[in-house]
Amino acid sequence: MSPKVIQVQPQANHQLRLQFDNGETRLFDVTPYLSRGIFTELQSIAYFQQVKPFFGGVQWPNEQDLSPDTLYLTSVAIVPPAEPSTKTDMLHKLMENPVVTTGWKMTRDEMHER
């Protein structure tokens, strides 16, 4: 059984940003459905933006809906940037934003010497 959608945000280019009850955020592309039957109404951007969570999936006002399984299994995970986890990662982060101490800035060479 797939996780359930708890929040949906329509995005540009007929994409949905989905928040699932397992904590994942995923992106779902609706464009493959836009030329099919009742889903053609979703071509209207104003109508597309009326999407709401519905029984674990999503639904629009005229009852077009997508199931939690479809949304979860065919969406792409949005991975948040990871925090630095090693000394090397922290050094790279410091090099992007040099440390300022007592009015002078450390250069990259000085940072490597320490």
Disulfide bonds with the S-S distance in Angstrom:
none
